[in-house]
Amino acid sequence: MKVVVYPGSFDPMTKGHLDIIERGAKLADRLIVAVLVNANKMPMFTLEERIEILKAGTTHLKNVEIVPFTGLLVDFLKQNGARTVVKGLRAVSDFEYELQMAQANRDLYPEMETIFLCTNVQYSFISSTVVKDILRHGGDISHLVPQEAINIIEKILGGKDNGSGSTGRN
């Protein structure tokens, strides 16, 4: 069974993420979307909320599993029987960072490979940071985030202050 891992913080999921998930799922018998717990980041959404958002946005993909992880990616790969990582690239700046990470991971786990997928051009400007900024100011994210995920985001933000005094809902 070919197991591929797509790691990230997904805070929150975007249509760009979904593009990479759908394409990555075609490369694998099982695609694990590994939701990172990063102590250096201050996420807008909790780990559990990010997992719920991702699950809602990927229900149509039967070979996709959403799993939390901490620690080294290479350890996560080994624990899940995976040797392949898929990463999305939007711009040259993404490539520089992701290449460095891929080389460091390969140094730690020589059997692994990283596959870079260039994002669909229509999603190349989308980032979770942009989505969070729009949410904080009550803007429309419908063209940036899958509708199934928006439904969960609205439910979550309806129950907490997102920093703007509003729920981020339209």
KAVEN-V151719 format. One record per residue. N is the residue number from 1. RES is the residue in one small letter. OMEGA is omega in whole degrees, -180 to 180 (none if undefined). D_CENTER is the distance of its C-alpha to the mean C-alpha in Angstrom with 2 decimals. Layout:
{{N;RES;OMEGA;D_CENTER} {N;RES;OMEGA;D_CENTER}}
This chain:
{{1;m;179;22.75} {2;k;179;20.10} {3;v;179;16.99} {4;v;-179;13.93} {5;v;174;10.91} {6;y;-177;7.42} {7;p;175;6.54} {8;g;179;4.56} {9;s;174;5.49} {10;f;-174;3.51} {11;d;-5;7.27} {12;p;174;7.44} {13;m;176;5.58} {14;t;174;7.64} {15;k;174;9.87} {16;g;176;8.77} {17;h;-179;5.37} {18;l;177;7.99} {19;d;-180;10.38} {20;i;178;8.84} {21;i;-179;8.31} {22;e;-180;11.88} {23;r;177;13.31} {24;g;180;12.06} {25;a;177;13.55} {26;k;-178;16.76} {27;l;-171;17.01} {28;a;167;16.95} {29;d;180;18.97} {30;r;175;16.10} {31;l;177;12.39} {32;i;172;10.77} {33;v;-174;7.08} {34;a;-176;7.79} {35;v;-173;6.77} {36;l;168;8.71} {37;v;-176;11.79} {38;n;-178;12.82} {39;a;-179;16.41} {40;n;-178;16.57} {41;k;175;14.23} {42;m;-175;15.44} {43;p;174;12.66} {44;m;-177;13.77} {45;f;177;12.54} {46;t;177;13.52} {47;l;-179;11.66} {48;e;179;13.44} {49;e;179;12.60} {50;r;177;8.79} {51;i;179;9.57} {52;e;179;12.14} {53;i;179;10.22} {54;l;179;7.84} {55;k;180;11.20} {56;a;-178;13.00} {57;g;-176;11.03} {58;t;-177;11.36} {59;t;-179;14.93} {60;h;-178;16.44} {61;l;-172;14.94} {62;k;-178;17.29} {63;n;-180;16.11} {64;v;178;12.51} {65;e;179;12.25} {66;i;-173;9.81} {67;v;175;11.08} {68;p;172;11.14} {69;f;175;12.36} {70;t;177;14.44} {71;g;-176;16.61} {72;l;178;16.61} {73;l;-178;14.18} {74;v;176;17.43} {75;d;177;18.76} {76;f;178;15.82} {77;l;-179;16.40} {78;k;-180;20.09} {79;q;-176;19.84} {80;n;177;18.04} {81;g;-178;20.28} {82;a;175;17.79} {83;r;-176;18.75} {84;t;176;16.15} {85;v;173;12.76} {86;v;179;11.02} {87;k;177;9.49} {88;g;178;9.43} {89;l;177;12.24} {90;r;-173;13.36} {91;a;179;16.46} {92;v;180;18.81} {93;s;175;17.54} {94;d;-177;14.11} {95;f;-178;16.31} {96;e;179;18.52} {97;y;-176;15.99} {98;e;176;14.11} {99;l;179;17.63} {100;q;179;18.82} {101;m;-180;16.11} {102;a;180;16.76} {103;q;178;20.44} {104;a;179;20.35} {105;n;-179;18.52} {106;r;176;21.00} {107;d;-180;23.80} {108;l;-175;22.88} {109;y;-173;22.33} {110;p;-179;24.34} {111;e;-176;23.66} {112;m;175;19.96} {113;e;174;18.78} {114;t;177;15.81} {115;i;178;15.34} {116;f;176;14.24} {117;l;176;13.54} {118;c;-178;14.62} {119;t;174;12.81} {120;n;-174;15.24} {121;v;-179;17.49} {122;q;179;17.22} {123;y;-171;13.60} {124;s;180;14.39} {125;f;-174;15.08} {126;i;171;12.09} {127;s;176;9.97} {128;s;179;8.73} {129;t;178;12.10} {130;v;-180;14.02} {131;v;180;12.85} {132;k;178;13.84} {133;d;179;17.06} {134;i;178;17.93} {135;l;-179;17.40} {136;r;-179;19.59} {137;h;174;22.25} {138;g;-178;22.27} {139;g;-178;21.24} {140;d;178;20.11} {141;i;-173;16.41} {142;s;179;17.33} {143;h;-176;16.93} {144;l;-172;13.40} {145;v;177;11.71} {146;p;-176;12.71} {147;q;-180;15.88} {148;e;178;15.13} {149;a;178;12.25} {150;i;180;14.76} {151;n;179;17.32} {152;i;179;15.52} {153;i;179;14.71} {154;e;178;18.41} {155;k;-180;19.59} {156;i;-176;17.86} {157;l;175;19.02} {158;g;-178;22.36} {159;g;179;23.00} {160;k;179;22.27} {161;d;-179;23.05} {162;n;177;20.17} {163;g;-179;22.43} {164;s;-177;24.18} {165;g;178;26.43} {166;s;-179;24.87} {167;t;-176;22.18} {168;g;-179;20.41} {169;r;180;21.73} {170;n;none;23.77}}
